[in-house]
Amino acid sequence: MVQRLFRRLLAIRIVRFGLVGGVATLIHITAAFLYIYFLADQVFVANLIGFSCAFGFSYLAQSRFVFNSRVGMDNASRFFVVQFAALLISQMISELDAEANSYYRVLFVAIILPVVTFFIHRGWTFARSES
């Protein structure tokens, strides 16, 4: 019963997107927190490092597991534009509360990224190449 429910949930694209996004978010948060803890309390640099660490995993998993799409430079370029723009926008929003705890601000950026990118990826990044 649980296995059947799990299979049904995985058949829903947004659920797969959420799972991959969750893992990518954990990668982003872990890398950013480690940077802040061990190197410097610089949220923007920490988020860039977290983003960089999560990007490759996220692109490959979103391409194959979520959107059943070919991996290639066209999609990778569009994926990067969407992800990086979302990173910059969420980082700018987090700067509005620059007095807040750095870890809180990293969490804000890492959580907002997948929320705003699903529909853009579905409609633009992978729309042309879905199998």
N, CA, C and O atoms as CSV, one atom per row, in Angstrom:
chain,resi,resn,atom,element,x,y,z
A,1,MET,N,N,0.811,-1.195,0.000
A,1,MET,CA,C,0.000,0.000,0.000
A,1,MET,C,C,0.860,1.268,0.000
A,1,MET,O,O,0.628,2.183,-0.790
A,2,VAL,N,N,1.848,1.311,0.887
A,2,VAL,CA,C,2.735,2.473,0.966
A,2,VAL,C,C,3.546,2.599,-0.315
A,2,VAL,O,O,3.750,3.697,-0.833
A,3,GLN,N,N,4.002,1.465,-0.813
A,3,GLN,CA,C,4.792,1.479,-2.037
A,3,GLN,C,C,3.958,1.989,-3.224
A,3,GLN,O,O,4.462,2.744,-4.057
A,4,ARG,N,N,2.703,1.583,-3.298
A,4,ARG,CA,C,1.813,2.039,-4.370
A,4,ARG,C,C,1.578,3.540,-4.265
A,4,ARG,O,O,1.597,4.250,-5.270
A,5,LEU,N,N,1.360,4.012,-3.059
A,5,LEU,CA,C,1.171,5.451,-2.831
A,5,LEU,C,C,2.425,6.222,-3.225
A,5,LEU,O,O,2.342,7.279,-3.850
A,6,PHE,N,N,3.579,5.688,-2.860
A,6,PHE,CA,C,4.843,6.329,-3.210
A,6,PHE,C,C,5.014,6.412,-4.729
A,6,PHE,O,O,5.439,7.442,-5.251
A,7,ARG,N,N,4.684,5.331,-5.435
A,7,ARG,CA,C,4.772,5.328,-6.905
A,7,ARG,C,C,3.819,6.342,-7.517
A,7,ARG,O,O,4.180,7.034,-8.468
A,8,ARG,N,N,2.611,6.438,-6.987
A,8,ARG,CA,C,1.636,7.417,-7.487
A,8,ARG,C,C,2.133,8.843,-7.268
A,8,ARG,O,O,1.994,9.702,-8.138
A,9,LEU,N,N,2.707,9.079,-6.108
A,9,LEU,CA,C,3.243,10.419,-5.837
A,9,LEU,C,C,4.388,10.757,-6.785
A,9,LEU,O,O,4.482,11.883,-7.274
A,10,LEU,N,N,5.258,9.780,-7.044
A,10,LEU,CA,C,6.375,10.022,-7.959
A,10,LEU,C,C,5.915,10.224,-9.400
A,10,LEU,O,O,6.662,10.762,-10.217
A,11,ALA,N,N,4.715,9.805,-9.713
A,11,ALA,CA,C,4.177,10.024,-11.054
A,11,ALA,C,C,3.776,11.482,-11.264
A,11,ALA,O,O,3.558,11.907,-12.398
A,12,ILE,N,N,3.679,12.243,-10.190
A,12,ILE,CA,C,3.301,13.656,-10.270
A,12,ILE,C,C,4.566,14.486,-10.377
A,12,ILE,O,O,5.414,14.470,-9.484
A,13,ARG,N,N,4.683,15.209,-11.474
A,13,ARG,CA,C,5.906,15.964,-11.769
A,13,ARG,C,C,6.294,16.930,-10.656
A,13,ARG,O,O,7.466,17.001,-10.285
A,14,ILE,N,N,5.348,17.661,-10.126
A,14,ILE,CA,C,5.697,18.655,-9.112
A,14,ILE,C,C,6.216,17.987,-7.830
A,14,ILE,O,O,6.993,18.590,-7.089
A,15,VAL,N,N,5.797,16.767,-7.573
A,15,VAL,CA,C,6.322,16.019,-6.424
A,15,VAL,C,C,7.784,15.657,-6.681
A,15,VAL,O,O,8.634,15.810,-5.803
A,16,ARG,N,N,8.069,15.172,-7.900
A,16,ARG,CA,C,9.467,14.855,-8.251
A,16,ARG,C,C,10.321,16.117,-8.186
A,16,ARG,O,O,11.445,16.085,-7.684
A,17,PHE,N,N,9.786,17.234,-8.698
A,17,PHE,CA,C,10.496,18.507,-8.653
A,17,PHE,C,C,10.798,18.888,-7.203
A,17,PHE,O,O,11.897,19.345,-6.888
A,18,GLY,N,N,9.818,18.694,-6.331
A,18,GLY,CA,C,10.007,19.013,-4.917
A,18,GLY,C,C,11.059,18.144,-4.257
A,18,GLY,O,O,11.849,18.631,-3.447
A,19,LEU,N,N,11.078,16.856,-4.596
A,19,LEU,CA,C,12.093,15.962,-4.030
A,19,LEU,C,C,13.492,16.365,-4.472
A,19,LEU,O,O,14.402,16.481,-3.652
A,20,VAL,N,N,13.656,16.574,-5.762
A,20,VAL,CA,C,14.966,16.986,-6.275
A,20,VAL,C,C,15.337,18.346,-5.703
A,20,VAL,O,O,16.476,18.567,-5.291
A,21,GLY,N,N,14.371,19.254,-5.680
A,21,GLY,CA,C,14.627,20.577,-5.115
A,21,GLY,C,C,14.993,20.506,-3.647
A,21,GLY,O,O,15.838,21.267,-3.174
A,22,GLY,N,N,14.357,19.589,-2.920
A,22,GLY,CA,C,14.684,19.418,-1.507
A,22,GLY,C,C,16.122,18.970,-1.303
A,22,GLY,O,O,16.823,19.491,-0.436
A,23,VAL,N,N,16.559,18.008,-2.099
A,23,VAL,CA,C,17.944,17.538,-1.995
A,23,VAL,C,C,18.903,18.659,-2.409
A,23,VAL,O,O,19.913,18.891,-1.743
A,24,ALA,N,N,18.589,19.352,-3.504
A,24,ALA,CA,C,19.444,20.465,-3.942
A,24,ALA,C,C,19.485,21.566,-2.880
A,24,ALA,O,O,20.529,22.180,-2.658
A,25,THR,N,N,18.362,21.810,-2.232
A,25,THR,CA,C,18.309,22.806,-1.168
A,25,THR,C,C,19.197,22.390,-0.002
A,25,THR,O,O,19.902,23.223,0.568
A,26,LEU,N,N,19.168,21.113,0.355
A,26,LEU,CA,C,20.049,20.634,1.425
A,26,LEU,C,C,21.521,20.786,1.054
A,26,LEU,O,O,22.343,21.139,1.899
A,27,ILE,N,N,21.852,20.520,-0.204
A,27,ILE,CA,C,23.227,20.710,-0.675
A,27,ILE,C,C,23.605,22.182,-0.557
A,27,ILE,O,O,24.674,22.514,-0.044
A,28,HIS,N,N,22.722,23.068,-1.036
A,28,HIS,CA,C,22.954,24.518,-0.984
A,28,HIS,C,C,23.158,24.974,0.466
A,28,HIS,O,O,24.135,25.654,0.778
A,29,ILE,N,N,22.233,24.595,1.340
A,29,ILE,CA,C,22.291,25.031,2.738
A,29,ILE,C,C,23.556,24.510,3.422
A,29,ILE,O,O,24.232,25.256,4.130
A,30,THR,N,N,23.872,23.245,3.212
A,30,THR,CA,C,25.054,22.658,3.845
A,30,THR,C,C,26.327,23.389,3.421
A,30,THR,O,O,27.146,23.762,4.262
A,31,ALA,N,N,26.487,23.590,2.127
A,31,ALA,CA,C,27.690,24.272,1.642
A,31,ALA,C,C,27.759,25.716,2.161
A,31,ALA,O,O,28.817,26.179,2.586
A,32,ALA,N,N,26.625,26.419,2.120
A,32,ALA,CA,C,26.609,27.812,2.565
A,32,ALA,C,C,26.866,27.919,4.066
A,32,ALA,O,O,27.629,28.779,4.506
A,33,PHE,N,N,26.236,27.057,4.845
A,33,PHE,CA,C,26.446,27.079,6.298
A,33,PHE,C,C,27.902,26.766,6.643
A,33,PHE,O,O,28.485,27.403,7.521
A,34,LEU,N,N,28.486,25.790,5.956
A,34,LEU,CA,C,29.891,25.460,6.207
A,34,LEU,C,C,30.797,26.649,5.897
A,34,LEU,O,O,31.741,26.929,6.636
A,35,TYR,N,N,30.504,27.344,4.803
A,35,TYR,CA,C,31.288,28.533,4.464
A,35,TYR,C,C,31.173,29.585,5.562
A,35,TYR,O,O,32.180,30.134,6.010
A,36,ILE,N,N,29.953,29.863,5.991
A,36,ILE,CA,C,29.749,30.882,7.039
A,36,ILE,C,C,30.443,30.457,8.337
A,36,ILE,O,O,31.096,31.272,8.989
A,37,TYR,N,N,30.304,29.206,8.703
A,37,TYR,CA,C,30.845,28.728,9.974
A,37,TYR,C,C,32.377,28.703,9.987
A,37,TYR,O,O,33.004,29.143,10.950
A,38,PHE,N,N,32.975,28.179,8.901
A,38,PHE,CA,C,34.415,27.978,8.903
A,38,PHE,C,C,35.220,29.114,8.273
A,38,PHE,O,O,36.377,29.319,8.639
A,39,LEU,N,N,34.633,29.850,7.343
A,39,LEU,CA,C,35.433,30.827,6.617
A,39,LEU,C,C,35.043,32.279,6.895
A,39,LEU,O,O,35.861,33.048,7.400
A,40,ALA,N,N,33.822,32.657,6.578
A,40,ALA,CA,C,33.443,34.064,6.742
A,40,ALA,C,C,31.937,34.215,6.797
A,40,ALA,O,O,31.194,33.437,6.199
A,41,ASP,N,N,31.501,35.226,7.521
A,41,ASP,CA,C,30.067,35.530,7.640
A,41,ASP,C,C,29.660,36.467,6.502
A,41,ASP,O,O,29.307,37.626,6.721
A,42,GLN,N,N,29.719,35.928,5.278
A,42,GLN,CA,C,29.358,36.691,4.085
A,42,GLN,C,C,28.246,35.926,3.370
A,42,GLN,O,O,28.497,34.938,2.680
A,43,VAL,N,N,27.025,36.395,3.547
A,43,VAL,CA,C,25.858,35.667,3.055
A,43,VAL,C,C,25.867,35.543,1.534
A,43,VAL,O,O,25.567,34.471,1.008
A,44,PHE,N,N,26.201,36.609,0.818
A,44,PHE,CA,C,26.178,36.538,-0.639
A,44,PHE,C,C,27.166,35.493,-1.146
A,44,PHE,O,O,26.816,34.670,-1.992
A,45,VAL,N,N,28.391,35.518,-0.638
A,45,VAL,CA,C,29.402,34.539,-1.060
A,45,VAL,C,C,28.962,33.132,-0.652
A,45,VAL,O,O,29.111,32.183,-1.422
A,46,ALA,N,N,28.423,33.001,0.550
A,46,ALA,CA,C,27.945,31.692,1.011
A,46,ALA,C,C,26.855,31.160,0.085
A,46,ALA,O,O,26.854,29.977,-0.254
A,47,ASN,N,N,25.927,32.025,-0.325
A,47,ASN,CA,C,24.866,31.587,-1.235
A,47,ASN,C,C,25.402,31.261,-2.620
A,47,ASN,O,O,24.897,30.342,-3.266
A,48,LEU,N,N,26.397,31.976,-3.088
A,48,LEU,CA,C,27.013,31.633,-4.381
A,48,LEU,C,C,27.664,30.256,-4.316
A,48,LEU,O,O,27.539,29.459,-5.246
A,49,ILE,N,N,28.347,29.986,-3.235
A,49,ILE,CA,C,28.987,28.678,-3.070
A,49,ILE,C,C,27.926,27.587,-2.959
A,49,ILE,O,O,28.041,26.543,-3.601
A,50,GLY,N,N,26.902,27.821,-2.154
A,50,GLY,CA,C,25.821,26.849,-2.035
A,50,GLY,C,C,25.144,26.588,-3.370
A,50,GLY,O,O,24.878,25.442,-3.731
A,51,PHE,N,N,24.866,27.667,-4.103
A,51,PHE,CA,C,24.252,27.567,-5.430
A,51,PHE,C,C,25.133,26.733,-6.356
A,51,PHE,O,O,24.647,25.838,-7.047
A,52,SER,N,N,26.421,27.032,-6.364
A,52,SER,CA,C,27.352,26.322,-7.253
A,52,SER,C,C,27.395,24.828,-6.940
A,52,SER,O,O,27.432,23.996,-7.847
A,53,CYS,N,N,27.391,24.501,-5.665
A,53,CYS,CA,C,27.427,23.089,-5.268
A,53,CYS,C,C,26.144,22.355,-5.662
A,53,CYS,O,O,26.190,21.184,-6.038
A,54,ALA,N,N,25.024,23.026,-5.579
A,54,ALA,CA,C,23.731,22.388,-5.851
A,54,ALA,C,C,23.374,22.378,-7.336
A,54,ALA,O,O,22.562,21.558,-7.765
A,55,PHE,N,N,23.960,23.265,-8.118
A,55,PHE,CA,C,23.541,23.460,-9.509
A,55,PHE,C,C,23.658,22.188,-10.354
A,55,PHE,O,O,22.690,21.790,-11.003
A,56,GLY,N,N,24.819,21.555,-10.354
A,56,GLY,CA,C,25.030,20.377,-11.212
A,56,GLY,C,C,24.067,19.253,-10.890
A,56,GLY,O,O,23.446,18.680,-11.786
A,57,PHE,N,N,23.945,18.936,-9.609
A,57,PHE,CA,C,22.993,17.903,-9.200
A,57,PHE,C,C,21.586,18.270,-9.647
A,57,PHE,O,O,20.875,17.455,-10.234
A,58,SER,N,N,21.193,19.506,-9.363
A,58,SER,CA,C,19.834,19.946,-9.654
A,58,SER,C,C,19.538,19.871,-11.147
A,58,SER,O,O,18.481,19.382,-11.546
A,59,TYR,N,N,20.459,20.351,-11.970
A,59,TYR,CA,C,20.222,20.334,-13.415
A,59,TYR,C,C,20.066,18.900,-13.939
A,59,TYR,O,O,19.123,18.597,-14.671
A,60,LEU,N,N,20.989,18.039,-13.561
A,60,LEU,CA,C,20.922,16.661,-14.058
A,60,LEU,C,C,19.657,15.949,-13.576
A,60,LEU,O,O,18.983,15.280,-14.359
A,61,ALA,N,N,19.341,16.092,-12.306
A,61,ALA,CA,C,18.156,15.410,-11.767
A,61,ALA,C,C,16.863,16.003,-12.314
A,61,ALA,O,O,15.930,15.263,-12.624
A,62,GLN,N,N,16.793,17.311,-12.435
A,62,GLN,CA,C,15.582,17.933,-12.988
A,62,GLN,C,C,15.414,17.531,-14.455
A,62,GLN,O,O,14.302,17.252,-14.901
A,63,SER,N,N,16.505,17.502,-15.191
A,63,SER,CA,C,16.435,17.131,-16.612
A,63,SER,C,C,15.899,15.718,-16.796
A,63,SER,O,O,14.932,15.503,-17.527
A,64,ARG,N,N,16.526,14.767,-16.135
A,64,ARG,CA,C,16.206,13.366,-16.377
A,64,ARG,C,C,15.010,12.865,-15.562
A,64,ARG,O,O,14.109,12.234,-16.114
A,65,PHE,N,N,14.996,13.137,-14.265
A,65,PHE,CA,C,14.006,12.558,-13.358
A,65,PHE,C,C,12.682,13.314,-13.386
A,65,PHE,O,O,11.618,12.702,-13.287
A,66,VAL,N,N,12.738,14.629,-13.518
A,66,VAL,CA,C,11.513,15.431,-13.430
A,66,VAL,C,C,10.908,15.686,-14.804
A,66,VAL,O,O,9.727,15.416,-15.021
A,67,PHE,N,N,11.708,16.203,-15.732
A,67,PHE,CA,C,11.171,16.647,-17.014
A,67,PHE,C,C,11.429,15.677,-18.159
A,67,PHE,O,O,11.053,15.962,-19.296
A,68,ASN,N,N,12.066,14.528,-17.888
A,68,ASN,CA,C,12.362,13.530,-18.920
A,68,ASN,C,C,12.952,14.175,-20.163
A,68,ASN,O,O,12.498,13.930,-21.282
A,69,SER,N,N,13.950,14.987,-19.956
A,69,SER,CA,C,14.525,15.784,-21.018
A,69,SER,C,C,15.982,15.389,-21.257
A,69,SER,O,O,16.653,14.860,-20.371
A,70,ARG,N,N,16.449,15.652,-22.459
A,70,ARG,CA,C,17.852,15.425,-22.773
A,70,ARG,C,C,18.723,16.433,-22.019
A,70,ARG,O,O,18.328,17.579,-21.804
A,71,VAL,N,N,19.891,15.991,-21.631
A,71,VAL,CA,C,20.869,16.877,-21.018
A,71,VAL,C,C,21.670,17.492,-22.151
A,71,VAL,O,O,22.214,16.774,-22.990
A,72,GLY,N,N,21.745,18.807,-22.182
A,72,GLY,CA,C,22.486,19.476,-23.236
A,72,GLY,C,C,22.740,20.931,-22.897
A,72,GLY,O,O,22.182,21.464,-21.939
A,73,MET,N,N,23.578,21.562,-23.682
A,73,MET,CA,C,23.976,22.944,-23.409
A,73,MET,C,C,22.810,23.926,-23.508
A,73,MET,O,O,22.752,24.882,-22.735
A,74,ASP,N,N,21.874,23.710,-24.446
A,74,ASP,CA,C,20.722,24.614,-24.551
A,74,ASP,C,C,19.923,24.648,-23.254
A,74,ASP,O,O,19.662,25.712,-22.693
A,75,ASN,N,N,19.542,23.464,-22.793
A,75,ASN,CA,C,18.781,23.386,-21.550
A,75,ASN,C,C,19.613,23.837,-20.358
A,75,ASN,O,O,19.108,24.521,-19.468
A,76,ALA,N,N,20.880,23.460,-20.339
A,76,ALA,CA,C,21.749,23.856,-19.221
A,76,ALA,C,C,21.866,25.372,-19.154
A,76,ALA,O,O,21.867,25.950,-18.067
A,77,SER,N,N,21.963,26.010,-20.299
A,77,SER,CA,C,22.056,27.477,-20.328
A,77,SER,C,C,20.773,28.116,-19.821
A,77,SER,O,O,20.817,29.043,-19.011
A,78,ARG,N,N,19.643,27.633,-20.287
A,78,ARG,CA,C,18.358,28.173,-19.811
A,78,ARG,C,C,18.172,27.889,-18.321
A,78,ARG,O,O,17.716,28.752,-17.571
A,79,PHE,N,N,18.526,26.682,-17.900
A,79,PHE,CA,C,18.410,26.318,-16.493
A,79,PHE,C,C,19.264,27.260,-15.637
A,79,PHE,O,O,18.816,27.738,-14.595
A,80,PHE,N,N,20.487,27.518,-16.082
A,80,PHE,CA,C,21.373,28.410,-15.340
A,80,PHE,C,C,20.791,29.817,-15.253
A,80,PHE,O,O,20.799,30.421,-14.180
A,81,VAL,N,N,20.288,30.341,-16.358
A,81,VAL,CA,C,19.716,31.696,-16.360
A,81,VAL,C,C,18.576,31.789,-15.340
A,81,VAL,O,O,18.520,32.737,-14.558
A,82,VAL,N,N,17.679,30.819,-15.347
A,82,VAL,CA,C,16.544,30.830,-14.422
A,82,VAL,C,C,17.040,30.723,-12.982
A,82,VAL,O,O,16.647,31.515,-12.125
A,83,GLN,N,N,17.898,29.746,-12.719
A,83,GLN,CA,C,18.368,29.527,-11.352
A,83,GLN,C,C,19.172,30.722,-10.833
A,83,GLN,O,O,18.991,31.152,-9.693
A,84,PHE,N,N,20.056,31.252,-11.671
A,84,PHE,CA,C,20.905,32.354,-11.219
A,84,PHE,C,C,20.089,33.627,-11.015
A,84,PHE,O,O,20.328,34.365,-10.059
A,85,ALA,N,N,19.135,33.892,-11.895
A,85,ALA,CA,C,18.258,35.061,-11.716
A,85,ALA,C,C,17.452,34.921,-10.432
A,85,ALA,O,O,17.308,35.887,-9.683
A,86,ALA,N,N,16.927,33.727,-10.168
A,86,ALA,CA,C,16.172,33.503,-8.935
A,86,ALA,C,C,17.082,33.668,-7.714
A,86,ALA,O,O,16.663,34.216,-6.695
A,87,LEU,N,N,18.330,33.193,-7.819
A,87,LEU,CA,C,19.290,33.376,-6.733
A,87,LEU,C,C,19.520,34.850,-6.459
A,87,LEU,O,O,19.474,35.281,-5.306
A,88,LEU,N,N,19.768,35.633,-7.507
A,88,LEU,CA,C,20.035,37.059,-7.327
A,88,LEU,C,C,18.829,37.797,-6.748
A,88,LEU,O,O,18.976,38.633,-5.857
A,89,ILE,N,N,17.651,37.488,-7.253
A,89,ILE,CA,C,16.436,38.156,-6.756
A,89,ILE,C,C,16.196,37.810,-5.286
A,89,ILE,O,O,15.929,38.694,-4.473
A,90,SER,N,N,16.291,36.533,-4.952
A,90,SER,CA,C,16.063,36.155,-3.550
A,90,SER,C,C,17.168,36.703,-2.648
A,90,SER,O,O,16.907,37.051,-1.496
A,91,GLN,N,N,18.396,36.783,-3.157
A,91,GLN,CA,C,19.491,37.384,-2.382
A,91,GLN,C,C,19.211,38.865,-2.142
A,91,GLN,O,O,19.430,39.365,-1.038
A,92,MET,N,N,18.732,39.565,-3.160
A,92,MET,CA,C,18.405,40.989,-2.981
A,92,MET,C,C,17.304,41.160,-1.940
A,92,MET,O,O,17.358,42.082,-1.126
A,93,ILE,N,N,16.313,40.283,-1.962
A,93,ILE,CA,C,15.250,40.354,-0.963
A,93,ILE,C,C,15.816,40.102,0.432
A,93,ILE,O,O,15.437,40.775,1.391
A,94,SER,N,N,16.726,39.132,0.545
A,94,SER,CA,C,17.308,38.839,1.856
A,94,SER,C,C,18.155,40.007,2.362
A,94,SER,O,O,18.314,40.180,3.571
A,95,GLU,N,N,18.694,40.799,1.452
A,95,GLU,CA,C,19.490,41.970,1.852
A,95,GLU,C,C,18.623,43.049,2.478
A,95,GLU,O,O,19.135,43.912,3.191
A,96,LEU,N,N,17.319,43.017,2.227
A,96,LEU,CA,C,16.426,43.994,2.850
A,96,LEU,C,C,16.409,43.832,4.369
A,96,LEU,O,O,16.101,44.772,5.101
A,97,ASP,N,N,16.742,42.638,4.826
A,97,ASP,CA,C,16.805,42.372,6.257
A,97,ASP,C,C,18.243,41.991,6.623
A,97,ASP,O,O,18.487,40.934,7.205
A,98,ALA,N,N,19.178,42.858,6.275
A,98,ALA,CA,C,20.603,42.572,6.445
A,98,ALA,C,C,21.002,42.377,7.910
A,98,ALA,O,O,22.051,41.799,8.194
A,99,GLU,N,N,20.182,42.851,8.824
A,99,GLU,CA,C,20.482,42.685,10.247
A,99,GLU,C,C,20.092,41.304,10.769
A,99,GLU,O,O,20.460,40.929,11.882
A,100,ALA,N,N,19.354,40.558,9.973
A,100,ALA,CA,C,18.907,39.228,10.401
A,100,ALA,C,C,20.094,38.270,10.463
A,100,ALA,O,O,21.146,38.525,9.877
A,101,ASN,N,N,19.910,37.192,11.164
A,101,ASN,CA,C,20.903,36.148,11.287
A,101,ASN,C,C,21.297,35.629,9.902
A,101,ASN,O,O,20.432,35.415,9.053
A,102,SER,N,N,22.586,35.429,9.670
A,102,SER,CA,C,23.086,34.976,8.362
A,102,SER,C,C,22.515,33.618,7.974
A,102,SER,O,O,22.203,33.391,6.805
A,103,TYR,N,N,22.376,32.724,8.927
A,103,TYR,CA,C,21.833,31.396,8.626
A,103,TYR,C,C,20.370,31.495,8.176
A,103,TYR,O,O,19.947,30.792,7.258
A,104,TYR,N,N,19.617,32.361,8.820
A,104,TYR,CA,C,18.227,32.601,8.432
A,104,TYR,C,C,18.162,33.123,7.000
A,104,TYR,O,O,17.308,32.700,6.221
A,105,ARG,N,N,19.054,34.030,6.656
A,105,ARG,CA,C,19.040,34.605,5.308
A,105,ARG,C,C,19.409,33.566,4.254
A,105,ARG,O,O,18.846,33.578,3.159
A,106,VAL,N,N,20.343,32.668,4.562
A,106,VAL,CA,C,20.684,31.576,3.639
A,106,VAL,C,C,19.480,30.659,3.460
A,106,VAL,O,O,19.159,30.260,2.341
A,107,LEU,N,N,18.813,30.325,4.567
A,107,LEU,CA,C,17.615,29.481,4.475
A,107,LEU,C,C,16.558,30.127,3.598
A,107,LEU,O,O,15.934,29.454,2.778
A,108,PHE,N,N,16.353,31.420,3.764
A,108,PHE,CA,C,15.364,32.141,2.961
A,108,PHE,C,C,15.673,31.982,1.471
A,108,PHE,O,O,14.791,31.630,0.688
A,109,VAL,N,N,16.905,32.236,1.086
A,109,VAL,CA,C,17.297,32.136,-0.326
A,109,VAL,C,C,17.146,30.706,-0.824
A,109,VAL,O,O,16.607,30.486,-1.909
A,110,ALA,N,N,17.609,29.733,-0.054
A,110,ALA,CA,C,17.570,28.335,-0.487
A,110,ALA,C,C,16.145,27.804,-0.613
A,110,ALA,O,O,15.885,26.927,-1.438
A,111,ILE,N,N,15.232,28.314,0.182
A,111,ILE,CA,C,13.844,27.853,0.127
A,111,ILE,C,C,13.070,28.550,-0.988
A,111,ILE,O,O,12.210,27.932,-1.615
A,112,ILE,N,N,13.354,29.801,-1.240
A,112,ILE,CA,C,12.642,30.558,-2.276
A,112,ILE,C,C,13.005,30.068,-3.681
A,112,ILE,O,O,12.146,30.036,-4.561
A,113,LEU,N,N,14.256,29.689,-3.898
A,113,LEU,CA,C,14.693,29.272,-5.238
A,113,LEU,C,C,13.790,28.215,-5.879
A,113,LEU,O,O,13.280,28.451,-6.974
A,114,PRO,N,N,13.570,27.060,-5.241
A,114,PRO,CA,C,12.732,26.057,-5.915
A,114,PRO,C,C,11.275,26.478,-6.067
A,114,PRO,O,O,10.599,26.077,-7.014
A,115,VAL,N,N,10.802,27.279,-5.137
A,115,VAL,CA,C,9.399,27.699,-5.193
A,115,VAL,C,C,9.136,28.531,-6.447
A,115,VAL,O,O,8.108,28.346,-7.099
A,116,VAL,N,N,10.037,29.433,-6.793
A,116,VAL,CA,C,9.788,30.331,-7.922
A,116,VAL,C,C,10.234,29.770,-9.267
A,116,VAL,O,O,9.870,30.310,-10.311
A,117,THR,N,N,11.016,28.696,-9.258
A,117,THR,CA,C,11.576,28.236,-10.527
A,117,THR,C,C,10.812,27.118,-11.233
A,117,THR,O,O,10.991,26.931,-12.436
A,118,PHE,N,N,9.974,26.376,-10.530
A,118,PHE,CA,C,9.306,25.229,-11.154
A,118,PHE,C,C,8.566,25.616,-12.431
A,118,PHE,O,O,8.783,25.004,-13.477
A,119,PHE,N,N,7.716,26.598,-12.363
A,119,PHE,CA,C,6.883,26.945,-13.512
A,119,PHE,C,C,7.701,27.561,-14.650
A,119,PHE,O,O,7.364,27.388,-15.822
A,120,ILE,N,N,8.752,28.263,-14.312
A,120,ILE,CA,C,9.622,28.820,-15.357
A,120,ILE,C,C,10.338,27.682,-16.087
A,120,ILE,O,O,10.415,27.680,-17.316
A,121,HIS,N,N,10.859,26.722,-15.332
A,121,HIS,CA,C,11.518,25.572,-15.972
A,121,HIS,C,C,10.533,24.772,-16.808
A,121,HIS,O,O,10.855,24.340,-17.914
A,122,ARG,N,N,9.352,24.580,-16.288
A,122,ARG,CA,C,8.338,23.806,-17.016
A,122,ARG,C,C,7.929,24.507,-18.307
A,122,ARG,O,O,7.764,23.863,-19.343
A,123,GLY,N,N,7.769,25.816,-18.244
A,123,GLY,CA,C,7.291,26.552,-19.408
A,123,GLY,C,C,8.365,27.006,-20.377
A,123,GLY,O,O,8.070,27.271,-21.542
A,124,TRP,N,N,9.618,27.103,-19.916
A,124,TRP,CA,C,10.648,27.646,-20.792
A,124,TRP,C,C,11.873,26.749,-20.896
A,124,TRP,O,O,12.268,26.386,-22.003
A,125,THR,N,N,12.474,26.386,-19.790
A,125,THR,CA,C,13.730,25.641,-19.831
A,125,THR,C,C,13.575,24.299,-20.526
A,125,THR,O,O,14.352,23.966,-21.421
A,126,PHE,N,N,12.581,23.533,-20.121
A,126,PHE,CA,C,12.428,22.170,-20.633
A,126,PHE,C,C,11.264,21.999,-21.595
A,126,PHE,O,O,11.016,20.887,-22.060
A,127,ALA,N,N,10.551,23.058,-21.902
A,127,ALA,CA,C,9.354,22.950,-22.747
A,127,ALA,C,C,9.682,22.448,-24.146
A,127,ALA,O,O,8.871,21.748,-24.752
A,128,ARG,N,N,10.825,22.783,-24.657
A,128,ARG,CA,C,11.184,22.440,-26.042
A,128,ARG,C,C,11.750,21.036,-26.195
A,128,ARG,O,O,11.795,20.495,-27.300
A,129,SER,N,N,12.181,20.448,-25.082
A,129,SER,CA,C,12.924,19.191,-25.242
A,129,SER,C,C,12.344,18.023,-24.478
A,129,SER,O,O,12.997,16.984,-24.376
A,130,GLU,N,N,11.146,18.150,-23.935
A,130,GLU,CA,C,10.595,17.025,-23.194
A,130,GLU,C,C,10.314,15.859,-24.128
A,130,GLU,O,O,9.835,16.034,-25.248
A,131,SER,N,N,10.621,14.680,-23.645
A,131,SER,CA,C,10.404,13.474,-24.452
A,131,SER,C,C,8.952,13.072,-24.412
A,131,SER,O,O,8.569,12.079,-25.030
